[in-house]
Amino acid sequence: MDKKAKSIVREYILEHLDKSEETPEFEVFTVWKAKILQNWKYLLSSTLPDGMYYELTFNGDRDEWYLDAYKKMENRVLSGKPRIPEPGERFERGGITFVALGEEQGGILAVTERAICRREFDEEGSNDWRKSSLRKYLREDFLEQIGKEDLLPFTTDLTSDDGLKDYGSAEDYAFLLSADLYRKYRAYIPEQDEWWWLLTPWTTHPSCARGVRNVLTDGTLRSGNANFTYGVVAGLLFNPKSFTERKRGAPARGGAE
């Protein structure tokens, strides 16, 4: 019965190949099959990279075969409940590894495992995150690479180290951690092999509005001038729903029979 099913599909494939080209070598394999009384049901595919699947049904009462050919568009796994990563757990998005920190503002706060680049906080030397050149880079170049479809906007408190609130707050899809968030999640944040930026200003007083908090290689905090060049560990707030759905590849050749 298996040989007959594969033969039917093979003949169908040969019938629909482009006759102007040389016939490629290929194999037909069974993805799944089942027998109920005198009836059979098969799901088959081939080694051709065409995304085709073939459903074969054998009607034992009439001794007839029925063939349906399908073009596979996409295969997704949907779970009823999001599998939220635990604090400190790694996961990937857009080819970049992230570390989950915890739940914040209705989403999952995470940072890049490693610094994504080295840049000045601001080319003009300002410690105001709202107008910094680094913010512009993250909002444009970095987000273009990672995409926004899995993200939620995150609001950051820009209160300075000395308690001044002149800068208010900022909303971003890609951002730096504040000093308060760094302290809260330090246990889960990997140490870097270079100094890296936070976004908390040392002070907003006009005479000293150049200092910004940063992190040393051993994890301790200090401040540096905004026009210095340090590593960039990006923060993002992931939508919990993005952990519910994921794409899958095709079933492995020679699957359940």
Phi, psi and omega in degrees: 000319179298316180298320179296317181297315179294324179295319179298315180293319179300315179298322178296315180298314180299324180295330186255006175287154177292115184289344180279351180246159178295138181293121181284155174280138179203163177235149173257134180226156181271126174273320183200150174207158179206149178236127176235111186056239181265010184251150180233148174227129181234145165238119184233161174213184180225172179278359175290140182277053184249358178068020182269142173234150185230125177256121180244132177236129176253120177267103184292333180292323183256355184056049181233148175251141176237128183245130172237131180249132184233145173260118180285124179263315184194152178226123182234152172258127179240119177254151184290335184229131180301139175264089186284131178294143178284156175306130182092350182280140179269148171206165184243144171214129177059030180079007180245137178272130178244157175243121178289137179253314181168180181273127179216134173050040176081006180224188179252110179285133179215158175233157175295140182298321179237159175300134184276342179186180173238126182210163170288149174295317176209131182297334180267358176086015179273143177263015178272106183305326185301331183238018184284150178291332178292321176299318179299319179298314181294321182289335184251288186296311184292316180295330177297325179284316187272331182082158183252356189297333181261006190249159172240152176290144182238132179259125182250135175280123183259024176301135183283168180303328181265016171086008179278141186245025184299328184274352176067240181216171180217145178245128184214157170267337175224134191203182171252156174288149169278166178298323179296317178293324177298315179297319183296321187247016185306324184298338183255352184271123181295141173291144181257163177266017177207162175290147182217156188280143155254182180245003182284124179286148178294315173203158176258003180299129186308329183285344184226023187279052178235337184281138179226143178295141174215170185243134178276172183296336179268004176093357179280157182265149171205183177237147177221158179295142186298338180267007172284163180249116179231175178289157181241108174259107188278142174252145177217153177248110184271138174292126180304331180296338181290347178263001179273321188244135176214151180277149177240156174278182178290153176302146181295146178299140180073037181291198187302133179233000000 
